[in-house]
C-alpha cells in the first residue's frame, strides 16, 4: 500500500489540483490505516478510478504498477463475506474462471450498448447527482432492460431482431484493445494458476489433496449445466476424494473421464482440441519425473476444460435461443426485466419506505370530474390516481430516496420508477391532445363532412406538437405563433377573408384557449382523462369477469407457440415455464374507447387510441411487477414476478 501511495503522491506534486487524484490518495490512505473500510469499497470502483487516472496521464502502465494493483485487489477481494466466514472453494479464484456461475443465474444475458451510442439513460452520468457511479450504472442497465422489454423499437438497432441483443460468441476481430482492468485481471488469473501448480508440485498428498478438491469444485460448477445429474463425472467431482498415495495420478484418471464425457456432448468443432487433451492424459509424465511436470498437466487440463465448457454452454444457449420464436424471446426478456426492476427498487427504497409512500400517494385522490360505475370500485382507485397525475400541469417525477424526506409535487411512488420516463412522455401527449382539440374549436368544420381541410389542419398541428414531445432534431420549442399560424391558415382555407383586426383577435383567442385555466381547455382535459380512466378500468373489469387465463403454460416447445408460419427442424426443446413472463402467454383484451366529445376528429381519434394504449401498457407492466402492492398496499416477501 505504501508503494502505490508514494507513486500517486509523486503524481500529485505534478497535478496538485486534480480532484480525482486527491480523492484516490485519500481513499487509499484510509484503507491503509483502517482495513475495515474495505467492506465499503469495491474493486470495480477502484479500478475505474485508476483507468481514469491513466486516461489523464497520471498513472502509468507497467509490470510493477500491475503488481501493485494486484496486491491492492487481493486486499479487497480476500476479505470475508459479510455475515459469513466461508471462503470460496478455489481460494478466491477470479470470476472469469467460473464461467458457469453466471449461467446458473440467468439463461441468457443482455448485450448492453456502448454508452456513446446508447439511448437516453435513466440517469445521465453527466448530471451533478450525488450517487455512486456503480449505482447509476446499475439503474441505467436495468432501465435499458426495461426498454428492451416494453419498447424494443427504441433500443434494438434497425434491421436487427431481439436475439441480436442477447449475448453470443464474439467474432474474430471484434475484441477491443485490452484495458487496464483486463491486464490486471489477466495478471491475477496467472498468479492463481501459478500458485495451483506450486501447491500441486509439493510431493506431500496432504498439500495436493485440498488443491485438487478446490479444482474439482470449479469443474463441478462449470459442468453441471452440461452433463446429466446422474453422470459418473458429476458423482466423482461432488464426492469426497478417496485416500491415495498419488493424488495427481488419480486426478489424471478423473480428468480423462471428464474429457471423454465432454467429447460425447460437444459440437464437432471442439473434437480436435478434446482429442489433444485425451492424448496428453493418455501419456502423462512418469511418476519418477519431477512432480511439477504432472502438476502442470493437471492444471493446464483443468484450465482447458473450463474454457471449453464455457464455449459449449454458450453454444447450447445460442441454439436454444435461436430456435425460439420472437414472442418467446420477448417473454423471457420481460420476465428478467421485471425481476431485475423489482429487486433494484427494493434494494434502493427498502420495503418499509415503499409501504409508507404508497398509501400517502393513493390518499391524495381528488378527481376533478365525476367517477362512477366500474371506475369507482376500490381496487381500481390507484389507476384513477395515476390518471390524475398524468393530467396535472406539473411534470410527473419519481425521486430517489434521501435522508431527509422531501416533498415533490406530482411525485410518483417508487414502484413507477422505471416507468416514469414513459409516463412523462404520455403526460406530454395527453396535454398535446387537449391543445389540438382546443385549437380545433377555433376553426369551422362542417358537421358530417370528412373535413379534408380540418384533417390537414390536425395533421399539420400534430406534427408540430409531436416533434417537440419526441425532441426531433431541429424541432426546437413549439412556439405559440406557430400554432396560431396553423389556425389562421385553416380559417383562410375554409374561405374566410380575415382582416388584420380579425387575425389579431384570432391569435389572441389561440393564446387564451391554450391557458390551463381556460374553461374550454379544462373541459376538454376532464373529458379525455375521464375517458382514459373509464377505458382502463372497464378493460380490467371485463378481464376479471371473463376469467382471462394469465398463468404460464406448463410446457413450451419451440416452433409450437401459436400458429406455425414456417417449417422448422423437428427438434422439441422443453423450456422452463418459470423463465417466461405469464403476461405474454395470453392475448391482452383491447381497450374499448367510446366517443370522447371534443375529440371526434378522425385523425385525433386515432392519436387518442394510440396514447390510451401506451398508458395501458405502462399500467399492465406495473401490475406485472407489483401486484402485491397494488392489491394489499404491502410488499409480499414471497411474491414472485
C-alpha positions as CSV (number, residue, x, y, z in Angstrom):
1,X,0.0,0.0,0.0
2,X,2.8,2.4,0.8
3,X,4.4,1.9,-2.6
4,X,1.3,2.7,-4.5
5,X,0.6,5.7,-2.3
6,X,4.1,7.1,-2.9
7,X,3.7,6.8,-6.6
8,X,0.3,8.6,-6.5
9,X,1.7,11.3,-4.2
10,X,4.5,11.9,-6.7
11,X,1.9,12.4,-9.4
12,X,0.1,14.8,-7.1
13,X,3.1,17.1,-7.0
14,X,2.8,17.4,-10.8
15,X,-1.0,17.9,-10.7
16,X,-1.9,19.2,-7.2
17,X,-5.3,20.4,-8.4
18,X,-6.6,17.1,-9.7
19,X,-9.6,16.2,-7.6
20,X,-9.7,12.5,-8.7
21,X,-6.1,12.1,-7.7
22,X,-6.6,13.7,-4.3
23,X,-9.7,11.5,-3.7
24,X,-7.9,8.3,-4.7
25,X,-4.9,9.1,-2.4
26,X,-7.3,9.9,0.5
27,X,-9.2,6.7,0.0
28,X,-6.1,4.5,-0.1
29,X,-4.7,6.3,2.9
30,X,-7.9,5.4,4.8
31,X,-7.6,1.8,3.6
32,X,-4.0,1.6,4.8
33,X,-4.9,2.7,8.3
34,X,-8.2,1.0,8.7
35,X,-8.8,-2.2,6.7
36,X,-12.4,-2.3,8.0
37,X,-13.1,0.3,5.3
38,X,-12.6,-2.4,2.6
39,X,-16.2,-3.6,3.4
40,X,-17.4,-0.4,1.8
41,X,-15.0,-0.2,-1.2
42,X,-15.4,-2.3,-4.4
43,X,-12.6,-3.3,-6.7
44,X,-14.7,-2.3,-9.7
45,X,-15.0,1.3,-8.5
46,X,-11.3,1.5,-7.6
47,X,-10.0,0.1,-10.9
48,X,-12.3,2.6,-12.7
49,X,-10.6,5.4,-10.9
50,X,-7.2,4.1,-11.9
51,X,-8.4,3.8,-15.5
52,X,-9.5,7.5,-15.4
53,X,-6.1,8.4,-13.9
54,X,-4.4,6.5,-16.7
55,X,-6.5,8.4,-19.3
56,X,-5.4,11.7,-17.7
57,X,-1.7,10.6,-17.8
58,X,-1.5,10.3,-14.0
59,X,-1.0,6.5,-13.8
60,X,1.4,4.5,-16.0
61,X,1.0,1.0,-17.3
62,X,4.0,-1.1,-16.3
63,X,4.7,-4.5,-14.8
64,X,5.5,-3.0,-11.4
65,X,2.3,-1.0,-11.3
66,X,0.2,-4.0,-12.3
67,X,1.7,-6.0,-9.4
68,X,0.8,-3.1,-7.1
69,X,-2.8,-3.2,-8.3
70,X,-2.8,-7.0,-8.0
71,X,-1.8,-6.6,-4.3
72,X,-4.5,-4.0,-3.9
73,X,-7.1,-6.2,-5.4
74,X,-6.1,-9.0,-3.1
75,X,-6.7,-6.7,-0.1
76,X,-10.2,-6.0,-1.3
77,X,-11.3,-9.4,-2.6
78,X,-9.9,-11.7,0.1
79,X,-12.0,-10.1,2.8
80,X,-14.7,-12.5,4.2
81,X,-18.2,-12.0,3.0
82,X,-20.4,-10.1,5.4
83,X,-22.3,-12.4,7.7
84,X,-20.3,-15.4,6.6
85,X,-16.8,-16.7,7.1
86,X,-17.0,-19.3,4.3
87,X,-14.4,-18.9,1.6
88,X,-14.7,-20.0,-2.0
89,X,-13.5,-23.5,-2.8
90,X,-10.8,-22.1,-5.1
91,X,-9.3,-19.7,-2.6
92,X,-10.8,-16.7,-4.3
93,X,-10.3,-17.7,-7.9
94,X,-11.3,-14.7,-10.1
95,X,-14.7,-14.6,-11.6
96,X,-13.8,-15.3,-15.2
97,X,-12.5,-18.8,-14.1
98,X,-16.0,-19.6,-13.0
99,X,-17.8,-19.5,-16.4
100,X,-20.7,-21.5,-15.1
101,X,-21.6,-19.3,-12.2
102,X,-23.4,-16.6,-14.2
103,X,-25.1,-19.1,-16.4
104,X,-26.6,-20.8,-13.4
105,X,-28.3,-17.5,-12.5
106,X,-29.6,-16.4,-15.9
107,X,-30.4,-18.4,-19.0
108,X,-29.1,-15.6,-21.1
109,X,-27.7,-12.1,-20.7
110,X,-28.3,-8.8,-22.4
111,X,-25.7,-7.1,-24.5
112,X,-25.7,-3.5,-23.3
113,X,-24.7,-0.9,-25.8
114,X,-21.7,1.4,-25.7
115,X,-22.7,4.4,-23.6
116,X,-21.8,6.7,-26.6
117,X,-24.5,5.1,-28.8
118,X,-27.0,4.0,-26.1
119,X,-30.5,5.6,-25.9
120,X,-31.0,8.3,-23.3
121,X,-30.2,6.8,-19.9
122,X,-32.5,7.0,-17.0
123,X,-29.9,8.9,-15.0
124,X,-27.3,10.7,-17.2
125,X,-23.8,10.3,-15.8
126,X,-23.1,13.9,-16.6
127,X,-25.7,15.1,-14.2
128,X,-24.4,16.6,-10.9
129,X,-26.1,14.0,-8.8
130,X,-24.6,12.6,-5.6
131,X,-24.9,9.0,-6.4
132,X,-22.2,6.3,-6.6
133,X,-21.3,5.7,-10.2
134,X,-21.9,2.0,-9.7
135,X,-25.5,2.6,-8.7
136,X,-26.0,4.9,-11.7
137,X,-24.7,2.2,-14.0
138,X,-26.9,-0.5,-12.4
139,X,-30.0,1.7,-12.7
140,X,-29.2,2.6,-16.3
141,X,-28.7,-1.1,-17.2
142,X,-31.9,-2.1,-15.6
143,X,-33.7,0.8,-17.5
144,X,-32.2,-0.4,-20.8
145,X,-33.5,-3.9,-20.0
146,X,-36.9,-2.3,-19.1
147,X,-37.0,-0.6,-22.6
148,X,-35.9,-3.8,-24.3
149,X,-39.0,-5.5,-22.7
150,X,-41.5,-2.6,-23.1
151,X,-40.4,-0.7,-26.1
152,X,-37.8,-2.7,-28.1
153,X,-38.0,-0.4,-31.1
154,X,-36.2,2.2,-29.1
155,X,-33.1,0.1,-28.3
156,X,-32.9,-2.6,-31.0
157,X,-30.9,-1.3,-33.9
158,X,-32.7,-1.0,-37.3
159,X,-32.6,-4.3,-39.2
160,X,-31.9,-6.3,-36.0
161,X,-34.0,-8.7,-34.1
162,X,-34.3,-9.4,-30.4
163,X,-31.9,-12.2,-30.5
164,X,-29.2,-9.8,-31.6
165,X,-29.4,-8.2,-28.2
166,X,-28.6,-11.4,-26.4
167,X,-25.1,-12.5,-25.6
168,X,-23.3,-14.6,-28.2
169,X,-19.8,-15.7,-29.0
170,X,-17.6,-12.8,-30.1
171,X,-16.5,-12.7,-33.6
172,X,-12.9,-12.6,-34.7
173,X,-11.7,-9.0,-34.9
174,X,-14.4,-7.7,-32.6
175,X,-12.2,-7.8,-29.5
176,X,-11.3,-4.4,-28.2
177,X,-7.9,-3.3,-27.1
178,X,-7.2,-4.7,-23.6
179,X,-7.9,-2.2,-20.9
180,X,-6.0,-1.6,-17.7
181,X,-8.6,-3.7,-15.9
182,X,-8.2,-6.6,-18.4
183,X,-4.5,-6.6,-17.9
184,X,-4.8,-6.6,-14.1
185,X,-7.3,-9.5,-14.2
186,X,-5.1,-11.4,-16.5
187,X,-2.3,-10.9,-14.0
188,X,-4.5,-12.2,-11.2
189,X,-5.5,-15.3,-13.2
190,X,-1.9,-16.1,-14.0
191,X,-1.0,-15.7,-10.3
192,X,-3.8,-18.1,-9.3
193,X,-2.8,-20.8,-11.8
194,X,0.9,-20.4,-10.9
195,X,0.0,-20.9,-7.2
196,X,-2.0,-24.0,-8.1
197,X,0.9,-25.6,-9.9
198,X,3.2,-24.7,-7.0
199,X,0.8,-26.4,-4.5
200,X,0.4,-29.5,-6.6
201,X,4.2,-29.7,-7.0
202,X,4.6,-30.4,-3.3
203,X,5.1,-34.2,-3.1
204,X,3.1,-34.4,0.1
205,X,-0.5,-35.7,-0.5
206,X,-1.7,-33.6,2.4
207,X,-0.8,-30.5,0.3
208,X,-2.0,-31.8,-3.0
209,X,-5.5,-33.1,-2.0
210,X,-7.0,-29.7,-0.8
211,X,-5.9,-28.0,-4.0
212,X,-7.3,-30.9,-6.2
213,X,-10.6,-30.7,-4.3
214,X,-10.9,-27.0,-4.9
215,X,-10.2,-27.5,-8.7
216,X,-12.9,-30.2,-8.7
217,X,-15.3,-27.8,-7.2
218,X,-14.7,-25.3,-10.1
219,X,-15.2,-28.1,-12.6
220,X,-18.4,-29.2,-10.9
221,X,-19.8,-25.7,-11.2
222,X,-18.8,-25.5,-14.9
223,X,-20.0,-28.9,-15.9
224,X,-23.3,-29.2,-14.0
225,X,-25.3,-27.4,-16.8
226,X,-23.7,-29.6,-19.5
227,X,-23.9,-33.1,-18.1
228,X,-26.8,-35.2,-16.7
229,X,-27.2,-35.1,-13.0
230,X,-26.7,-38.9,-12.9
231,X,-23.4,-38.7,-14.8
232,X,-20.5,-40.5,-13.2
233,X,-18.4,-37.4,-13.7
234,X,-20.8,-35.3,-11.6
235,X,-20.7,-38.0,-8.9
236,X,-16.9,-38.1,-8.9
237,X,-16.5,-34.4,-8.7
238,X,-19.0,-33.9,-5.9
239,X,-17.8,-36.8,-3.8
240,X,-15.1,-36.7,-1.1
241,X,-11.6,-37.6,-2.5
242,X,-10.6,-41.2,-1.6
243,X,-7.3,-41.5,0.2
244,X,-4.4,-42.2,-2.1
245,X,-0.6,-42.0,-2.1
246,X,-0.6,-40.5,-5.6
247,X,-3.4,-37.8,-5.8
248,X,-2.1,-36.4,-9.1
249,X,-2.3,-39.7,-10.9
250,X,-5.8,-40.2,-9.6
251,X,-6.6,-36.7,-10.9
252,X,-5.3,-37.5,-14.3
253,X,-7.6,-40.5,-14.4
254,X,-10.6,-38.4,-13.3
255,X,-9.8,-35.7,-15.8
256,X,-9.7,-38.2,-18.6
257,X,-13.2,-39.3,-17.6
258,X,-14.3,-35.7,-17.7
259,X,-12.8,-35.1,-21.2
260,X,-14.3,-38.3,-22.5
261,X,-17.8,-37.2,-21.3
262,X,-17.4,-33.8,-22.9
263,X,-16.3,-35.4,-26.2
264,X,-19.6,-37.1,-26.4
265,X,-21.7,-34.0,-26.0
266,X,-19.7,-31.2,-27.7
267,X,-20.0,-29.8,-31.1
268,X,-17.7,-31.2,-33.8
269,X,-15.6,-28.1,-33.8
270,X,-14.3,-28.9,-30.3
271,X,-13.4,-32.5,-31.1
272,X,-9.8,-31.8,-32.2
273,X,-8.9,-29.9,-29.0
274,X,-10.5,-32.5,-26.8
275,X,-8.7,-35.3,-28.6
276,X,-5.4,-33.4,-27.9
277,X,-6.3,-33.3,-24.2
278,X,-7.0,-37.1,-24.2
279,X,-3.7,-37.8,-25.9
280,X,-1.8,-35.8,-23.3
281,X,-3.7,-37.6,-20.5
282,X,-3.0,-41.0,-22.0
283,X,0.7,-40.3,-21.9
284,X,1.3,-38.4,-18.6
285,X,4.8,-37.8,-17.3
286,X,6.4,-40.7,-15.5
287,X,5.9,-40.9,-11.7
288,X,9.7,-40.8,-11.4
289,X,9.8,-37.4,-13.2
290,X,9.7,-34.1,-11.3
291,X,6.3,-33.5,-9.6
292,X,5.9,-30.1,-11.4
293,X,5.5,-31.9,-14.7
294,X,2.4,-33.8,-13.6
295,X,1.1,-30.8,-11.7
296,X,1.4,-28.7,-14.8
297,X,-0.5,-31.3,-16.8
298,X,-3.4,-31.3,-14.3
299,X,-3.6,-27.5,-14.0
300,X,-3.4,-27.0,-17.8
301,X,-6.1,-29.7,-18.4
302,X,-8.4,-28.1,-15.8
303,X,-8.0,-24.6,-17.5
304,X,-8.8,-26.1,-20.9
305,X,-11.9,-27.9,-19.6
306,X,-13.2,-24.7,-18.0
307,X,-12.7,-22.8,-21.2
308,X,-14.2,-25.5,-23.4
309,X,-17.2,-25.9,-21.1
310,X,-17.8,-22.1,-21.3
311,X,-17.9,-22.4,-25.1
312,X,-20.2,-25.4,-25.0
313,X,-22.6,-23.7,-22.7
314,X,-22.6,-20.6,-24.9
315,X,-23.3,-22.8,-28.0
316,X,-26.2,-24.6,-26.2
317,X,-27.7,-21.3,-25.1
318,X,-27.5,-19.8,-28.6
319,X,-29.0,-23.0,-30.0
320,X,-32.0,-22.8,-27.7
321,X,-32.4,-19.0,-28.2
322,X,-32.0,-19.4,-32.0
323,X,-34.8,-22.0,-32.0
324,X,-37.2,-19.8,-30.1
325,X,-39.9,-17.6,-31.6
326,X,-39.7,-13.8,-31.3
327,X,-42.6,-13.9,-28.8
328,X,-40.8,-16.4,-26.6
329,X,-37.7,-14.3,-26.6
330,X,-39.8,-11.3,-25.7
331,X,-41.4,-13.2,-22.9
332,X,-38.0,-14.3,-21.4
333,X,-36.6,-10.7,-21.7
334,X,-39.8,-9.4,-20.0
335,X,-39.5,-11.9,-17.1
336,X,-35.9,-11.0,-16.5
337,X,-36.6,-7.2,-16.7
338,X,-39.4,-7.4,-14.2
339,X,-37.3,-9.4,-11.8
340,X,-34.4,-7.0,-12.0
341,X,-36.6,-4.0,-11.7
342,X,-38.3,-5.2,-8.6
343,X,-35.0,-6.2,-7.0
344,X,-33.3,-2.8,-7.7
345,X,-36.3,-0.8,-6.4
346,X,-36.5,-2.9,-3.2
347,X,-32.7,-2.6,-2.7
348,X,-32.8,1.2,-3.0
349,X,-36.1,2.2,-1.3
350,X,-36.5,-0.7,1.0
351,X,-39.7,-2.4,1.8
352,X,-40.8,-0.1,4.6
353,X,-40.4,3.1,2.6
354,X,-42.4,1.7,-0.3
355,X,-45.2,0.7,2.1
356,X,-45.2,4.2,3.7
357,X,-45.2,6.2,0.4
358,X,-47.9,4.2,-1.3
359,X,-51.0,5.0,1.0
360,X,-50.0,8.7,1.2
361,X,-49.9,8.9,-2.6
362,X,-53.1,6.9,-3.0
363,X,-54.9,9.1,-0.4
364,X,-54.2,12.3,-2.3
365,X,-57.2,11.5,-4.5
366,X,-59.3,14.5,-5.6
367,X,-60.8,13.8,-9.1
368,X,-61.8,16.9,-11.0
369,X,-64.7,15.0,-12.6
370,X,-67.4,12.5,-11.6
371,X,-66.3,8.9,-11.1
372,X,-69.0,6.3,-11.0
373,X,-69.8,2.7,-12.1
374,X,-66.8,0.4,-12.6
375,X,-64.4,3.3,-12.3
376,X,-65.4,3.9,-8.7
377,X,-64.5,0.4,-7.5
378,X,-61.8,0.5,-4.7
379,X,-59.4,-2.0,-6.4
380,X,-59.1,0.4,-9.3
381,X,-58.5,3.5,-7.3
382,X,-54.8,3.5,-8.0
383,X,-55.5,3.7,-11.7
384,X,-57.5,6.8,-11.4
385,X,-54.9,8.3,-9.1
386,X,-52.3,7.7,-11.9
387,X,-54.6,9.2,-14.5
388,X,-55.0,12.3,-12.3
389,X,-51.2,12.6,-12.1
390,X,-50.9,12.3,-15.9
391,X,-53.5,15.1,-16.2
392,X,-51.5,17.5,-13.9
393,X,-49.8,20.5,-15.4
394,X,-46.8,19.7,-13.2
395,X,-44.4,17.1,-14.8
396,X,-44.5,13.8,-13.0
397,X,-41.3,12.5,-11.4
398,X,-40.1,9.7,-9.2
399,X,-37.4,11.0,-6.8
400,X,-34.7,8.8,-5.4
401,X,-34.8,8.4,-1.6
402,X,-33.0,11.0,0.6
403,X,-32.0,11.0,4.2
404,X,-34.5,13.8,4.9
405,X,-37.9,13.3,3.3
406,X,-38.6,16.0,0.7
407,X,-42.0,16.9,-0.8
408,X,-42.1,17.0,-4.6
409,X,-45.3,18.0,-6.4
410,X,-46.7,15.2,-8.6
411,X,-44.1,12.7,-7.5
412,X,-44.9,9.0,-8.2
413,X,-44.3,6.2,-5.7
414,X,-41.1,4.1,-6.2
415,X,-42.9,1.2,-8.0
416,X,-43.2,3.6,-11.0
417,X,-39.5,4.5,-11.0
418,X,-38.5,2.7,-14.3
419,X,-41.8,3.6,-16.0
420,X,-41.6,7.3,-15.2
421,X,-39.9,8.3,-18.4
422,X,-42.6,6.6,-20.5
423,X,-45.4,8.1,-18.2
424,X,-43.8,11.6,-18.6
425,X,-44.0,11.2,-22.4
426,X,-47.6,10.1,-22.1
427,X,-48.3,13.2,-19.9
428,X,-47.0,15.4,-22.7
429,X,-49.1,13.5,-25.3
430,X,-52.3,14.0,-23.2
431,X,-51.6,17.7,-23.0
432,X,-50.9,17.9,-26.7
433,X,-54.2,16.2,-27.4
434,X,-56.0,18.8,-25.3
435,X,-54.1,21.6,-27.1
436,X,-55.1,20.1,-30.5
437,X,-58.7,19.7,-29.5
438,X,-58.8,23.2,-28.0
439,X,-57.5,24.8,-31.2
440,X,-59.9,22.8,-33.3
441,X,-62.8,24.7,-31.7
442,X,-61.5,27.9,-33.3
443,X,-62.0,26.7,-36.9
444,X,-65.2,25.9,-38.7
445,X,-65.7,22.3,-39.6
446,X,-69.0,21.4,-41.4
447,X,-70.9,18.8,-39.4
448,X,-71.0,15.4,-41.0
449,X,-68.2,16.3,-43.6
450,X,-65.0,14.4,-43.8
451,X,-63.3,17.7,-43.2
452,X,-60.3,17.5,-45.6
453,X,-59.3,21.0,-44.6
454,X,-59.7,20.2,-40.9
455,X,-57.9,16.9,-41.4
456,X,-55.0,18.7,-43.0
457,X,-55.1,21.2,-40.1
458,X,-54.9,18.4,-37.5
459,X,-52.1,16.6,-39.2
460,X,-50.0,19.7,-39.5
461,X,-50.8,20.7,-36.0
462,X,-49.9,17.3,-34.6
463,X,-46.6,17.2,-36.5
464,X,-45.6,20.4,-34.6
465,X,-46.7,19.1,-31.2
466,X,-45.2,15.6,-31.7
467,X,-41.9,16.9,-32.8
468,X,-41.5,18.8,-29.5
469,X,-42.5,15.7,-27.4
470,X,-40.1,13.4,-29.2
471,X,-37.4,16.1,-29.3
472,X,-36.7,15.6,-33.0
473,X,-33.5,17.3,-34.2
474,X,-34.2,20.8,-35.2
475,X,-37.7,20.9,-33.9
476,X,-36.9,23.4,-31.1
477,X,-39.8,24.6,-28.9
478,X,-43.2,24.7,-30.5
479,X,-43.9,28.4,-30.3
480,X,-47.3,29.9,-29.8
481,X,-47.0,31.8,-33.0
482,X,-46.6,28.5,-35.0
483,X,-49.8,27.1,-33.6
484,X,-51.6,30.4,-34.2
485,X,-50.3,30.4,-37.8
486,X,-51.9,27.0,-38.4
487,X,-55.2,28.2,-37.0
488,X,-55.1,31.3,-39.2
489,X,-54.2,29.1,-42.2
490,X,-57.1,26.7,-41.6
491,X,-59.6,29.6,-41.3
492,X,-58.4,31.0,-44.6
493,X,-58.6,27.6,-46.3
494,X,-62.2,27.5,-45.0
495,X,-62.9,30.5,-47.2
496,X,-62.8,33.2,-44.6
497,X,-61.2,36.5,-45.6
498,X,-59.6,37.8,-42.4
499,X,-58.8,41.4,-41.9
500,X,-55.8,42.4,-39.9
501,X,-58.0,43.1,-36.8
502,X,-59.8,39.7,-37.1
503,X,-56.5,37.9,-37.4
504,X,-55.2,39.7,-34.3
505,X,-58.3,38.6,-32.4
506,X,-57.9,35.1,-33.6
507,X,-54.3,34.9,-32.5
508,X,-55.4,36.3,-29.1
509,X,-58.0,33.6,-28.9
510,X,-55.3,30.9,-29.5
511,X,-53.3,32.3,-26.7
512,X,-56.3,32.4,-24.4
513,X,-57.5,28.9,-25.3
514,X,-54.2,27.3,-24.5
515,X,-54.2,28.6,-21.0
516,X,-54.6,25.8,-18.5
517,X,-57.3,27.9,-16.7
518,X,-59.3,28.5,-19.8
519,X,-62.8,26.9,-19.5
520,X,-62.6,25.1,-22.9
521,X,-59.1,23.7,-22.1
522,X,-60.3,22.5,-18.7
523,X,-63.4,20.9,-20.0
524,X,-61.6,19.0,-22.8
525,X,-59.0,17.9,-20.3
526,X,-61.6,16.5,-17.9
527,X,-63.3,14.6,-20.8
528,X,-60.2,12.9,-22.0
529,X,-59.0,12.0,-18.5
530,X,-62.4,10.5,-17.7
531,X,-62.4,8.6,-20.9
532,X,-58.9,7.3,-20.2
533,X,-59.8,6.2,-16.6
534,X,-63.0,4.5,-17.8
535,X,-61.3,2.6,-20.6
536,X,-58.5,1.3,-18.3
537,X,-60.9,0.2,-15.6
538,X,-63.6,-1.2,-17.9
539,X,-61.0,-3.4,-19.6
540,X,-59.8,-4.9,-16.3
541,X,-63.3,-5.4,-15.0
542,X,-64.2,-7.4,-18.2
543,X,-61.0,-9.4,-18.0
544,X,-61.8,-10.3,-14.4
545,X,-65.3,-11.4,-15.2
546,X,-64.2,-13.4,-18.2
547,X,-61.6,-15.2,-16.1
548,X,-58.8,-14.5,-18.5
549,X,-56.1,-17.1,-18.2
550,X,-52.8,-15.4,-17.1
551,X,-50.8,-18.4,-15.8
552,X,-47.8,-19.8,-17.5
553,X,-48.1,-22.8,-19.8
554,X,-46.7,-25.9,-18.2
555,X,-44.7,-26.9,-21.3
556,X,-43.5,-24.8,-24.2
557,X,-41.9,-26.2,-27.4
558,X,-40.0,-24.1,-29.9
559,X,-41.9,-23.7,-33.1
560,X,-45.2,-24.8,-31.5
561,X,-46.1,-21.5,-29.8
562,X,-49.1,-20.0,-31.7
563,X,-49.6,-20.7,-35.4
564,X,-46.8,-22.3,-37.3
565,X,-45.8,-19.9,-40.0
566,X,-42.6,-21.6,-41.3
567,X,-41.1,-25.1,-41.4
568,X,-38.7,-25.8,-38.6
569,X,-36.4,-28.6,-37.6
570,X,-38.3,-31.3,-35.8
571,X,-36.4,-30.8,-32.5
572,X,-38.5,-30.2,-29.5
573,X,-36.9,-28.3,-26.7
574,X,-38.6,-28.2,-23.4
575,X,-38.3,-24.8,-21.9
576,X,-38.7,-23.9,-18.2
577,X,-42.0,-22.1,-17.8
578,X,-40.6,-20.1,-14.9
579,X,-38.3,-18.3,-17.3
580,X,-41.3,-16.9,-19.2
581,X,-43.5,-13.9,-18.4
582,X,-47.1,-15.1,-18.0
583,X,-48.3,-11.8,-19.5
584,X,-47.1,-12.9,-22.9
585,X,-48.9,-16.3,-22.8
586,X,-52.4,-14.9,-23.3
587,X,-53.9,-12.2,-25.5
588,X,-54.4,-8.8,-23.9
589,X,-58.0,-7.5,-24.2
590,X,-58.3,-4.5,-26.4
591,X,-59.2,-1.2,-24.9
592,X,-62.8,-0.1,-25.5
593,X,-62.7,3.6,-26.2
594,X,-66.0,5.3,-26.5
595,X,-66.7,8.6,-28.3
596,X,-65.0,11.4,-26.5
597,X,-66.8,14.7,-27.0
598,X,-64.5,17.3,-28.5
599,X,-62.1,14.7,-29.9
600,X,-64.3,13.4,-32.7
601,X,-61.9,14.4,-35.5
602,X,-60.9,11.2,-37.4
603,X,-57.2,11.9,-37.1
604,X,-57.4,13.0,-33.5
605,X,-59.4,9.8,-32.6
606,X,-56.6,7.7,-34.0
607,X,-54.0,9.5,-31.8
608,X,-56.2,9.2,-28.7
609,X,-56.4,5.5,-29.2
610,X,-52.6,5.2,-29.6
611,X,-52.0,7.3,-26.4
612,X,-54.5,5.3,-24.4
613,X,-52.8,2.0,-25.5
614,X,-49.4,3.4,-24.3
615,X,-51.0,4.1,-20.8
616,X,-52.5,0.7,-20.7
617,X,-49.1,-0.9,-21.5
618,X,-47.5,1.0,-18.6
619,X,-50.3,0.0,-16.3
620,X,-50.0,-3.6,-17.2
621,X,-46.3,-3.6,-16.7
622,X,-46.6,-2.2,-13.2
623,X,-49.4,-4.8,-12.5
624,X,-47.0,-7.5,-13.6
625,X,-44.2,-6.4,-11.2
626,X,-46.1,-5.0,-8.1
627,X,-49.4,-6.9,-7.9
628,X,-48.8,-7.3,-4.1
629,X,-48.5,-3.6,-3.5
630,X,-51.5,-2.7,-5.8
631,X,-53.8,-5.2,-4.1
632,X,-52.6,-5.1,-0.5
633,X,-50.6,-2.0,-0.1
634,X,-47.7,-4.0,1.2
635,X,-44.6,-5.8,-0.2
636,X,-45.0,-9.6,-0.1
637,X,-41.6,-11.2,0.6
638,X,-42.8,-14.4,-1.1
639,X,-44.2,-12.7,-4.2
640,X,-42.5,-13.9,-7.4
641,X,-42.8,-11.9,-10.6
